[in-house]
Amino acid sequence: MLSGAIESELIPELTTQGSHQNFIVKNDVVYGINDHYQLWKYMLENDTVELLGQLPETVDYITDVNDNAILITLRVAARKDVVELSIE
């Protein structure tokens, strides 16, 4: 969606590109990751979507975009611990 001064506008080209990962906007280009872990970009000036590549399922989110480089944060290890605390 594009957020304008009055109301948001749906971008039909991006309806199949959504996911729980965040997206980033840089120089009128929106970068995101879809539910199939594909990296995509959407050019606002000509309303086109381009798939840039397949990412591993350990990807968390796009951190930054700089000219021809994209910084992406990956999950290296995930661990849950259960701790019991007792007050004496």
Distance bins in CASP14 RR format, pairs under 12 A and 6 or more apart:
PFRMAT RR
TARGET T0000
AUTHOR 0000-0000-0000
RMODE 2
METHOD distances of the structure
MODEL  1
1 7 0 0 0 0 1 0 0 0 0 0 0
1 8 1 0 1 0 0 0 0 0 0 0 0
1 9 1 0 0 1 0 0 0 0 0 0 0
1 10 1 0 1 0 0 0 0 0 0 0 0
1 11 1 0 0 1 0 0 0 0 0 0 0
1 12 0 0 0 0 0 1 0 0 0 0 0
1 13 0 0 0 0 0 1 0 0 0 0 0
1 14 0 0 0 0 1 0 0 0 0 0 0
1 15 0 0 0 0 0 1 0 0 0 0 0
1 18 0 0 0 0 0 1 0 0 0 0 0
1 23 0 0 0 0 0 1 0 0 0 0 0
1 25 0 0 0 0 0 1 0 0 0 0 0
1 30 0 0 0 0 0 1 0 0 0 0 0
1 42 0 0 0 0 0 1 0 0 0 0 0
2 8 1 0 0 1 0 0 0 0 0 0 0
2 9 1 0 1 0 0 0 0 0 0 0 0
2 10 0 0 0 0 1 0 0 0 0 0 0
2 11 1 0 0 1 0 0 0 0 0 0 0
2 12 0 0 0 0 0 1 0 0 0 0 0
2 13 0 0 0 0 0 1 0 0 0 0 0
2 14 0 0 0 0 1 0 0 0 0 0 0
2 25 0 0 0 0 1 0 0 0 0 0 0
2 28 0 0 0 0 0 1 0 0 0 0 0
2 30 0 0 0 0 1 0 0 0 0 0 0
2 42 0 0 0 0 0 1 0 0 0 0 0
2 44 1 0 0 1 0 0 0 0 0 0 0
2 47 0 0 0 0 0 1 0 0 0 0 0
3 9 0 0 0 0 1 0 0 0 0 0 0
3 10 0 0 0 0 0 1 0 0 0 0 0
3 11 0 0 0 0 0 1 0 0 0 0 0
3 25 0 0 0 0 0 1 0 0 0 0 0
3 30 0 0 0 0 0 1 0 0 0 0 0
9 44 0 0 0 0 0 1 0 0 0 0 0
9 47 0 0 0 0 0 1 0 0 0 0 0
11 17 0 0 0 0 1 0 0 0 0 0 0
11 18 0 0 0 0 0 1 0 0 0 0 0
11 23 0 0 0 0 0 1 0 0 0 0 0
11 25 0 0 0 0 0 1 0 0 0 0 0
11 30 0 0 0 0 1 0 0 0 0 0 0
11 42 1 0 0 1 0 0 0 0 0 0 0
11 43 0 0 0 0 0 1 0 0 0 0 0
11 44 0 0 0 0 1 0 0 0 0 0 0
11 47 1 0 0 1 0 0 0 0 0 0 0
11 48 0 0 0 0 0 1 0 0 0 0 0
11 49 0 0 0 0 1 0 0 0 0 0 0
12 42 0 0 0 0 0 1 0 0 0 0 0
12 47 0 0 0 0 1 0 0 0 0 0 0
12 49 0 0 0 0 0 1 0 0 0 0 0
13 30 0 0 0 0 0 1 0 0 0 0 0
13 40 0 0 0 0 1 0 0 0 0 0 0
13 41 0 0 0 0 0 1 0 0 0 0 0
13 42 1 0 0 1 0 0 0 0 0 0 0
13 43 0 0 0 0 1 0 0 0 0 0 0
13 44 0 0 0 0 0 1 0 0 0 0 0
13 46 0 0 0 0 0 1 0 0 0 0 0
13 47 1 0 0 1 0 0 0 0 0 0 0
13 48 1 0 0 1 0 0 0 0 0 0 0
13 49 1 0 1 0 0 0 0 0 0 0 0
13 50 0 0 0 0 0 1 0 0 0 0 0
14 23 0 0 0 0 1 0 0 0 0 0 0
14 30 1 0 0 1 0 0 0 0 0 0 0
14 31 0 0 0 0 0 1 0 0 0 0 0
14 32 0 0 0 0 1 0 0 0 0 0 0
14 34 0 0 0 0 1 0 0 0 0 0 0
14 40 0 0 0 0 1 0 0 0 0 0 0
14 41 0 0 0 0 0 1 0 0 0 0 0
14 42 1 0 1 0 0 0 0 0 0 0 0
14 43 0 0 0 0 0 1 0 0 0 0 0
14 44 0 0 0 0 0 1 0 0 0 0 0
14 47 0 0 0 0 1 0 0 0 0 0 0
14 48 0 0 0 0 0 1 0 0 0 0 0
14 49 1 0 0 1 0 0 0 0 0 0 0
15 34 0 0 0 0 0 1 0 0 0 0 0
15 42 0 0 0 0 0 1 0 0 0 0 0
15 49 0 0 0 0 0 1 0 0 0 0 0
16 34 1 0 0 1 0 0 0 0 0 0 0
16 35 0 0 0 0 1 0 0 0 0 0 0
16 36 0 0 0 0 1 0 0 0 0 0 0
16 38 0 0 0 0 0 1 0 0 0 0 0
16 40 0 0 0 0 1 0 0 0 0 0 0
16 42 0 0 0 0 0 1 0 0 0 0 0
16 49 0 0 0 0 1 0 0 0 0 0 0
16 51 0 0 0 0 0 1 0 0 0 0 0
17 23 0 0 0 0 1 0 0 0 0 0 0
17 30 0 0 0 0 1 0 0 0 0 0 0
17 31 0 0 0 0 0 1 0 0 0 0 0
17 32 1 0 0 1 0 0 0 0 0 0 0
17 33 0 0 0 0 1 0 0 0 0 0 0
17 34 1 0 1 0 0 0 0 0 0 0 0
17 35 0 0 0 0 1 0 0 0 0 0 0
17 36 0 0 0 0 1 0 0 0 0 0 0
17 37 0 0 0 0 0 1 0 0 0 0 0
17 38 0 0 0 0 1 0 0 0 0 0 0
17 39 0 0 0 0 0 1 0 0 0 0 0
17 40 1 0 1 0 0 0 0 0 0 0 0
17 41 0 0 0 0 1 0 0 0 0 0 0
17 42 1 0 0 1 0 0 0 0 0 0 0
17 49 1 0 0 1 0 0 0 0 0 0 0
17 50 0 0 0 0 0 1 0 0 0 0 0
17 51 0 0 0 0 1 0 0 0 0 0 0
17 52 0 0 0 0 0 1 0 0 0 0 0
18 30 0 0 0 0 0 1 0 0 0 0 0
18 32 1 0 0 1 0 0 0 0 0 0 0
18 33 0 0 0 0 1 0 0 0 0 0 0
18 34 1 0 1 0 0 0 0 0 0 0 0
18 35 1 0 0 1 0 0 0 0 0 0 0
18 36 0 0 0 0 0 1 0 0 0 0 0
18 37 0 0 0 0 0 1 0 0 0 0 0
18 38 0 0 0 0 0 1 0 0 0 0 0
18 40 0 0 0 0 1 0 0 0 0 0 0
18 42 0 0 0 0 0 1 0 0 0 0 0
18 49 0 0 0 0 0 1 0 0 0 0 0
19 32 1 0 0 1 0 0 0 0 0 0 0
19 33 1 0 1 0 0 0 0 0 0 0 0
19 34 1 0 1 0 0 0 0 0 0 0 0
19 35 1 0 1 0 0 0 0 0 0 0 0
19 36 0 0 0 0 1 0 0 0 0 0 0
19 37 0 0 0 0 1 0 0 0 0 0 0
19 38 0 0 0 0 1 0 0 0 0 0 0
19 39 0 0 0 0 0 1 0 0 0 0 0
19 40 0 0 0 0 0 1 0 0 0 0 0
19 55 0 0 0 0 0 1 0 0 0 0 0
19 57 0 0 0 0 0 1 0 0 0 0 0
19 59 0 0 0 0 0 1 0 0 0 0 0
19 60 0 0 0 0 0 1 0 0 0 0 0
19 61 0 0 0 0 1 0 0 0 0 0 0
19 62 0 0 0 0 0 1 0 0 0 0 0
20 32 0 0 0 0 0 1 0 0 0 0 0
20 33 0 0 0 0 1 0 0 0 0 0 0
20 34 0 0 0 0 0 1 0 0 0 0 0
20 35 0 0 0 0 1 0 0 0 0 0 0
20 37 0 0 0 0 0 1 0 0 0 0 0
20 59 0 0 0 0 0 1 0 0 0 0 0
20 60 0 0 0 0 0 1 0 0 0 0 0
20 61 0 0 0 0 1 0 0 0 0 0 0
21 31 0 0 0 0 0 1 0 0 0 0 0
21 32 1 0 0 1 0 0 0 0 0 0 0
21 33 1 0 1 0 0 0 0 0 0 0 0
21 34 0 0 0 0 1 0 0 0 0 0 0
21 35 0 0 0 0 1 0 0 0 0 0 0
21 36 0 0 0 0 0 1 0 0 0 0 0
21 37 0 0 0 0 1 0 0 0 0 0 0
21 38 0 0 0 0 0 1 0 0 0 0 0
21 39 0 0 0 0 1 0 0 0 0 0 0
21 40 0 0 0 0 0 1 0 0 0 0 0
21 55 0 0 0 0 1 0 0 0 0 0 0
21 57 0 0 0 0 0 1 0 0 0 0 0
21 58 0 0 0 0 0 1 0 0 0 0 0
21 59 1 0 0 1 0 0 0 0 0 0 0
21 60 1 0 0 1 0 0 0 0 0 0 0
21 61 1 0 1 0 0 0 0 0 0 0 0
21 62 1 0 0 1 0 0 0 0 0 0 0
21 63 0 0 0 0 0 1 0 0 0 0 0
21 72 0 0 0 0 1 0 0 0 0 0 0
21 73 0 0 0 0 1 0 0 0 0 0 0
21 74 0 0 0 0 0 1 0 0 0 0 0
21 75 0 0 0 0 0 1 0 0 0 0 0
22 30 0 0 0 0 0 1 0 0 0 0 0
22 31 0 0 0 0 1 0 0 0 0 0 0
22 32 1 0 0 1 0 0 0 0 0 0 0
22 33 0 0 0 0 1 0 0 0 0 0 0
22 59 0 0 0 0 0 1 0 0 0 0 0
22 60 0 0 0 0 1 0 0 0 0 0 0
22 61 1 0 1 0 0 0 0 0 0 0 0
22 62 1 0 0 1 0 0 0 0 0 0 0
22 63 0 0 0 0 1 0 0 0 0 0 0
22 64 0 0 0 0 0 1 0 0 0 0 0
22 72 0 0 0 0 0 1 0 0 0 0 0
22 73 0 0 0 0 0 1 0 0 0 0 0
23 29 0 0 0 0 0 1 0 0 0 0 0
23 30 1 0 1 0 0 0 0 0 0 0 0
23 31 1 0 0 1 0 0 0 0 0 0 0
23 32 1 0 1 0 0 0 0 0 0 0 0
23 33 1 0 0 1 0 0 0 0 0 0 0
23 34 0 0 0 0 0 1 0 0 0 0 0
23 39 0 0 0 0 0 1 0 0 0 0 0
23 40 0 0 0 0 1 0 0 0 0 0 0
23 41 0 0 0 0 1 0 0 0 0 0 0
23 42 0 0 0 0 1 0 0 0 0 0 0
23 61 0 0 0 0 1 0 0 0 0 0 0
23 62 1 0 0 1 0 0 0 0 0 0 0
23 63 0 0 0 0 0 1 0 0 0 0 0
23 65 0 0 0 0 0 1 0 0 0 0 0
23 70 0 0 0 0 0 1 0 0 0 0 0
24 30 1 0 0 1 0 0 0 0 0 0 0
24 31 1 0 1 0 0 0 0 0 0 0 0
24 32 1 0 0 1 0 0 0 0 0 0 0
24 33 0 0 0 0 0 1 0 0 0 0 0
24 39 0 0 0 0 0 1 0 0 0 0 0
24 40 0 0 0 0 0 1 0 0 0 0 0
24 41 0 0 0 0 1 0 0 0 0 0 0
24 42 0 0 0 0 0 1 0 0 0 0 0
24 61 0 0 0 0 1 0 0 0 0 0 0
24 62 1 0 1 0 0 0 0 0 0 0 0
24 63 1 0 0 1 0 0 0 0 0 0 0
24 64 1 0 0 1 0 0 0 0 0 0 0
24 65 1 0 1 0 0 0 0 0 0 0 0
24 66 0 0 0 0 0 1 0 0 0 0 0
24 70 0 0 0 0 1 0 0 0 0 0 0
24 71 0 0 0 0 1 0 0 0 0 0 0
24 72 0 0 0 0 0 1 0 0 0 0 0
24 73 0 0 0 0 0 1 0 0 0 0 0
25 31 1 0 0 1 0 0 0 0 0 0 0
25 32 0 0 0 0 1 0 0 0 0 0 0
25 41 0 0 0 0 0 1 0 0 0 0 0
25 42 0 0 0 0 1 0 0 0 0 0 0
25 43 0 0 0 0 0 1 0 0 0 0 0
25 44 0 0 0 0 1 0 0 0 0 0 0
25 62 0 0 0 0 0 1 0 0 0 0 0
25 64 0 0 0 0 0 1 0 0 0 0 0
25 65 0 0 0 0 1 0 0 0 0 0 0
26 32 0 0 0 0 0 1 0 0 0 0 0
26 41 0 0 0 0 1 0 0 0 0 0 0
26 42 0 0 0 0 0 1 0 0 0 0 0
26 43 0 0 0 0 0 1 0 0 0 0 0
26 44 0 0 0 0 0 1 0 0 0 0 0
26 62 0 0 0 0 1 0 0 0 0 0 0
26 63 0 0 0 0 0 1 0 0 0 0 0
26 64 0 0 0 0 1 0 0 0 0 0 0
26 65 1 0 1 0 0 0 0 0 0 0 0
26 66 0 0 0 0 1 0 0 0 0 0 0
26 67 0 0 0 0 1 0 0 0 0 0 0
26 68 0 0 0 0 0 1 0 0 0 0 0
26 69 0 0 0 0 0 1 0 0 0 0 0
26 70 0 0 0 0 1 0 0 0 0 0 0
26 71 0 0 0 0 0 1 0 0 0 0 0
27 41 0 0 0 0 0 1 0 0 0 0 0
27 43 0 0 0 0 1 0 0 0 0 0 0
27 44 0 0 0 0 1 0 0 0 0 0 0
27 45 0 0 0 0 0 1 0 0 0 0 0
27 65 0 0 0 0 1 0 0 0 0 0 0
27 66 0 0 0 0 0 1 0 0 0 0 0
27 67 0 0 0 0 1 0 0 0 0 0 0
28 41 0 0 0 0 0 1 0 0 0 0 0
28 42 0 0 0 0 1 0 0 0 0 0 0
28 43 1 0 0 1 0 0 0 0 0 0 0
28 44 1 0 1 0 0 0 0 0 0 0 0
28 45 1 0 1 0 0 0 0 0 0 0 0
28 46 0 0 0 0 1 0 0 0 0 0 0
28 47 0 0 0 0 0 1 0 0 0 0 0
28 48 0 0 0 0 0 1 0 0 0 0 0
28 65 0 0 0 0 0 1 0 0 0 0 0
29 40 0 0 0 0 0 1 0 0 0 0 0
29 41 1 0 1 0 0 0 0 0 0 0 0
29 42 1 0 0 1 0 0 0 0 0 0 0
29 43 1 0 1 0 0 0 0 0 0 0 0
29 44 1 0 0 1 0 0 0 0 0 0 0
29 45 0 0 0 0 1 0 0 0 0 0 0
29 46 0 0 0 0 0 1 0 0 0 0 0
29 47 0 0 0 0 0 1 0 0 0 0 0
29 48 0 0 0 0 0 1 0 0 0 0 0
29 49 0 0 0 0 0 1 0 0 0 0 0
29 50 0 0 0 0 1 0 0 0 0 0 0
29 52 0 0 0 0 0 1 0 0 0 0 0
29 62 0 0 0 0 0 1 0 0 0 0 0
29 65 1 0 0 1 0 0 0 0 0 0 0
29 67 0 0 0 0 0 1 0 0 0 0 0
29 70 0 0 0 0 0 1 0 0 0 0 0
30 39 0 0 0 0 0 1 0 0 0 0 0
30 40 0 0 0 0 1 0 0 0 0 0 0
30 41 1 0 0 1 0 0 0 0 0 0 0
30 42 1 0 1 0 0 0 0 0 0 0 0
30 43 0 0 0 0 1 0 0 0 0 0 0
30 44 1 0 0 1 0 0 0 0 0 0 0
30 45 0 0 0 0 0 1 0 0 0 0 0
30 47 0 0 0 0 0 1 0 0 0 0 0
30 48 0 0 0 0 0 1 0 0 0 0 0
30 49 0 0 0 0 1 0 0 0 0 0 0
30 50 0 0 0 0 0 1 0 0 0 0 0
30 62 0 0 0 0 0 1 0 0 0 0 0
30 65 0 0 0 0 0 1 0 0 0 0 0
31 38 0 0 0 0 0 1 0 0 0 0 0
31 39 1 0 0 1 0 0 0 0 0 0 0
31 40 1 0 0 1 0 0 0 0 0 0 0
31 41 1 0 1 0 0 0 0 0 0 0 0
31 42 0 0 0 0 1 0 0 0 0 0 0
31 43 0 0 0 0 0 1 0 0 0 0 0
31 44 0 0 0 0 0 1 0 0 0 0 0
31 49 0 0 0 0 0 1 0 0 0 0 0
31 50 0 0 0 0 0 1 0 0 0 0 0
31 51 0 0 0 0 0 1 0 0 0 0 0
31 52 0 0 0 0 1 0 0 0 0 0 0
31 53 0 0 0 0 0 1 0 0 0 0 0
31 55 0 0 0 0 0 1 0 0 0 0 0
31 61 0 0 0 0 0 1 0 0 0 0 0
31 62 1 0 1 0 0 0 0 0 0 0 0
31 63 0 0 0 0 0 1 0 0 0 0 0
31 64 0 0 0 0 1 0 0 0 0 0 0
31 65 1 0 1 0 0 0 0 0 0 0 0
31 66 0 0 0 0 0 1 0 0 0 0 0
31 69 0 0 0 0 0 1 0 0 0 0 0
31 70 1 0 0 1 0 0 0 0 0 0 0
31 71 0 0 0 0 0 1 0 0 0 0 0
31 72 0 0 0 0 1 0 0 0 0 0 0
32 38 0 0 0 0 1 0 0 0 0 0 0
32 39 1 0 0 1 0 0 0 0 0 0 0
32 40 1 0 1 0 0 0 0 0 0 0 0
32 41 1 0 0 1 0 0 0 0 0 0 0
32 42 0 0 0 0 1 0 0 0 0 0 0
32 49 0 0 0 0 0 1 0 0 0 0 0
32 50 0 0 0 0 0 1 0 0 0 0 0
32 51 0 0 0 0 0 1 0 0 0 0 0
32 52 0 0 0 0 1 0 0 0 0 0 0
32 53 0 0 0 0 0 1 0 0 0 0 0
32 55 0 0 0 0 1 0 0 0 0 0 0
32 59 0 0 0 0 0 1 0 0 0 0 0
32 61 0 0 0 0 1 0 0 0 0 0 0
32 62 1 0 1 0 0 0 0 0 0 0 0
32 63 0 0 0 0 0 1 0 0 0 0 0
32 65 0 0 0 0 1 0 0 0 0 0 0
32 70 0 0 0 0 1 0 0 0 0 0 0
32 72 0 0 0 0 1 0 0 0 0 0 0
33 39 1 0 1 0 0 0 0 0 0 0 0
33 40 1 0 0 1 0 0 0 0 0 0 0
33 41 0 0 0 0 0 1 0 0 0 0 0
33 51 0 0 0 0 0 1 0 0 0 0 0
33 52 0 0 0 0 1 0 0 0 0 0 0
33 53 0 0 0 0 1 0 0 0 0 0 0
33 54 0 0 0 0 0 1 0 0 0 0 0
33 55 1 0 0 1 0 0 0 0 0 0 0
33 56 0 0 0 0 0 1 0 0 0 0 0
33 57 0 0 0 0 0 1 0 0 0 0 0
33 58 0 0 0 0 0 1 0 0 0 0 0
33 59 1 0 0 1 0 0 0 0 0 0 0
33 60 0 0 0 0 1 0 0 0 0 0 0
33 61 1 0 0 1 0 0 0 0 0 0 0
33 62 1 0 0 1 0 0 0 0 0 0 0
33 63 0 0 0 0 0 1 0 0 0 0 0
33 70 0 0 0 0 0 1 0 0 0 0 0
33 72 0 0 0 0 1 0 0 0 0 0 0
33 73 0 0 0 0 0 1 0 0 0 0 0
33 74 0 0 0 0 0 1 0 0 0 0 0
34 40 1 0 0 1 0 0 0 0 0 0 0
34 41 0 0 0 0 0 1 0 0 0 0 0
34 42 0 0 0 0 0 1 0 0 0 0 0
34 49 0 0 0 0 1 0 0 0 0 0 0
34 51 0 0 0 0 1 0 0 0 0 0 0
34 52 0 0 0 0 0 1 0 0 0 0 0
34 53 0 0 0 0 0 1 0 0 0 0 0
34 54 0 0 0 0 0 1 0 0 0 0 0
34 55 0 0 0 0 1 0 0 0 0 0 0
34 59 0 0 0 0 0 1 0 0 0 0 0
35 55 0 0 0 0 0 1 0 0 0 0 0
35 57 0 0 0 0 0 1 0 0 0 0 0
35 59 0 0 0 0 0 1 0 0 0 0 0
36 51 0 0 0 0 1 0 0 0 0 0 0
36 53 0 0 0 0 0 1 0 0 0 0 0
36 54 0 0 0 0 1 0 0 0 0 0 0
36 55 0 0 0 0 1 0 0 0 0 0 0
36 56 0 0 0 0 0 1 0 0 0 0 0
36 57 0 0 0 0 1 0 0 0 0 0 0
36 59 0 0 0 0 0 1 0 0 0 0 0
37 51 0 0 0 0 0 1 0 0 0 0 0
37 52 0 0 0 0 0 1 0 0 0 0 0
37 53 0 0 0 0 1 0 0 0 0 0 0
37 54 1 0 0 1 0 0 0 0 0 0 0
37 55 1 0 1 0 0 0 0 0 0 0 0
37 56 1 0 0 1 0 0 0 0 0 0 0
37 57 1 0 1 0 0 0 0 0 0 0 0
37 58 0 0 0 0 1 0 0 0 0 0 0
37 59 1 0 0 1 0 0 0 0 0 0 0
37 60 0 0 0 0 0 1 0 0 0 0 0
37 61 0 0 0 0 0 1 0 0 0 0 0
37 72 0 0 0 0 0 1 0 0 0 0 0
37 74 0 0 0 0 0 1 0 0 0 0 0
38 49 0 0 0 0 0 1 0 0 0 0 0
38 50 0 0 0 0 0 1 0 0 0 0 0
38 51 1 0 1 0 0 0 0 0 0 0 0
38 52 1 0 0 1 0 0 0 0 0 0 0
38 53 1 0 1 0 0 0 0 0 0 0 0
38 54 1 0 1 0 0 0 0 0 0 0 0
38 55 1 0 0 1 0 0 0 0 0 0 0
38 56 0 0 0 0 0 1 0 0 0 0 0
38 57 0 0 0 0 0 1 0 0 0 0 0
38 59 0 0 0 0 0 1 0 0 0 0 0
39 49 0 0 0 0 0 1 0 0 0 0 0
39 50 0 0 0 0 1 0 0 0 0 0 0
39 51 1 0 0 1 0 0 0 0 0 0 0
39 52 1 0 1 0 0 0 0 0 0 0 0
39 53 1 0 1 0 0 0 0 0 0 0 0
39 54 1 0 0 1 0 0 0 0 0 0 0
39 55 1 0 1 0 0 0 0 0 0 0 0
39 56 0 0 0 0 0 1 0 0 0 0 0
39 59 0 0 0 0 1 0 0 0 0 0 0
39 61 0 0 0 0 0 1 0 0 0 0 0
39 62 1 0 0 1 0 0 0 0 0 0 0
39 65 0 0 0 0 0 1 0 0 0 0 0
39 70 1 0 0 1 0 0 0 0 0 0 0
39 71 0 0 0 0 0 1 0 0 0 0 0
39 72 1 0 0 1 0 0 0 0 0 0 0
40 48 0 0 0 0 0 1 0 0 0 0 0
40 49 1 0 1 0 0 0 0 0 0 0 0
40 50 1 0 0 1 0 0 0 0 0 0 0
40 51 1 0 1 0 0 0 0 0 0 0 0
40 52 1 0 0 1 0 0 0 0 0 0 0
40 53 0 0 0 0 1 0 0 0 0 0 0
40 54 0 0 0 0 0 1 0 0 0 0 0
40 55 0 0 0 0 0 1 0 0 0 0 0
40 62 0 0 0 0 0 1 0 0 0 0 0
40 70 0 0 0 0 0 1 0 0 0 0 0
41 48 0 0 0 0 1 0 0 0 0 0 0
41 49 1 0 0 1 0 0 0 0 0 0 0
41 50 1 0 1 0 0 0 0 0 0 0 0
41 51 0 0 0 0 1 0 0 0 0 0 0
41 52 1 0 1 0 0 0 0 0 0 0 0
41 53 0 0 0 0 0 1 0 0 0 0 0
41 62 0 0 0 0 0 1 0 0 0 0 0
41 65 0 0 0 0 1 0 0 0 0 0 0
41 68 0 0 0 0 0 1 0 0 0 0 0
41 70 0 0 0 0 1 0 0 0 0 0 0
42 48 1 0 0 1 0 0 0 0 0 0 0
42 49 1 0 1 0 0 0 0 0 0 0 0
42 50 1 0 0 1 0 0 0 0 0 0 0
42 51 0 0 0 0 0 1 0 0 0 0 0
42 52 0 0 0 0 0 1 0 0 0 0 0
43 49 0 0 0 0 1 0 0 0 0 0 0
43 50 1 0 0 1 0 0 0 0 0 0 0
52 62 0 0 0 0 0 1 0 0 0 0 0
52 65 0 0 0 0 0 1 0 0 0 0 0
52 68 0 0 0 0 0 1 0 0 0 0 0
52 69 0 0 0 0 0 1 0 0 0 0 0
52 70 1 0 0 1 0 0 0 0 0 0 0
52 72 0 0 0 0 0 1 0 0 0 0 0
53 59 0 0 0 0 0 1 0 0 0 0 0
53 70 0 0 0 0 0 1 0 0 0 0 0
53 72 0 0 0 0 0 1 0 0 0 0 0
55 61 0 0 0 0 0 1 0 0 0 0 0
55 62 0 0 0 0 1 0 0 0 0 0 0
55 70 0 0 0 0 1 0 0 0 0 0 0
55 72 1 0 0 1 0 0 0 0 0 0 0
55 73 0 0 0 0 0 1 0 0 0 0 0
55 74 0 0 0 0 1 0 0 0 0 0 0
55 75 0 0 0 0 0 1 0 0 0 0 0
56 72 0 0 0 0 1 0 0 0 0 0 0
56 73 0 0 0 0 0 1 0 0 0 0 0
56 74 1 0 0 1 0 0 0 0 0 0 0
56 75 0 0 0 0 1 0 0 0 0 0 0
56 76 0 0 0 0 0 1 0 0 0 0 0
57 74 0 0 0 0 1 0 0 0 0 0 0
57 75 0 0 0 0 1 0 0 0 0 0 0
57 78 0 0 0 0 0 1 0 0 0 0 0
58 72 0 0 0 0 0 1 0 0 0 0 0
58 73 0 0 0 0 1 0 0 0 0 0 0
58 74 1 0 1 0 0 0 0 0 0 0 0
58 75 1 0 1 0 0 0 0 0 0 0 0
58 76 1 0 0 1 0 0 0 0 0 0 0
58 77 0 0 0 0 1 0 0 0 0 0 0
58 78 0 0 0 0 1 0 0 0 0 0 0
59 70 0 0 0 0 0 1 0 0 0 0 0
59 71 0 0 0 0 0 1 0 0 0 0 0
59 72 1 0 1 0 0 0 0 0 0 0 0
59 73 1 0 0 1 0 0 0 0 0 0 0
59 74 1 0 1 0 0 0 0 0 0 0 0
59 75 1 0 0 1 0 0 0 0 0 0 0
59 76 0 0 0 0 0 1 0 0 0 0 0
60 71 0 0 0 0 0 1 0 0 0 0 0
60 72 1 0 0 1 0 0 0 0 0 0 0
60 73 1 0 1 0 0 0 0 0 0 0 0
60 74 1 0 0 1 0 0 0 0 0 0 0
60 75 1 0 1 0 0 0 0 0 0 0 0
60 76 0 0 0 0 0 1 0 0 0 0 0
60 78 0 0 0 0 0 1 0 0 0 0 0
61 70 0 0 0 0 0 1 0 0 0 0 0
61 71 0 0 0 0 0 1 0 0 0 0 0
61 72 1 0 0 1 0 0 0 0 0 0 0
61 73 1 0 1 0 0 0 0 0 0 0 0
61 74 0 0 0 0 1 0 0 0 0 0 0
61 75 0 0 0 0 0 1 0 0 0 0 0
62 69 0 0 0 0 0 1 0 0 0 0 0
62 70 1 0 0 1 0 0 0 0 0 0 0
62 71 1 0 0 1 0 0 0 0 0 0 0
62 72 1 0 1 0 0 0 0 0 0 0 0
62 73 1 0 0 1 0 0 0 0 0 0 0
62 74 0 0 0 0 0 1 0 0 0 0 0
63 69 0 0 0 0 0 1 0 0 0 0 0
63 70 0 0 0 0 1 0 0 0 0 0 0
63 71 1 0 1 0 0 0 0 0 0 0 0
63 72 1 0 0 1 0 0 0 0 0 0 0
63 73 1 0 1 0 0 0 0 0 0 0 0
63 74 0 0 0 0 0 1 0 0 0 0 0
64 70 1 0 0 1 0 0 0 0 0 0 0
64 71 1 0 1 0 0 0 0 0 0 0 0
64 72 0 0 0 0 1 0 0 0 0 0 0
64 73 0 0 0 0 1 0 0 0 0 0 0
65 71 1 0 0 1 0 0 0 0 0 0 0
65 72 0 0 0 0 1 0 0 0 0 0 0
END
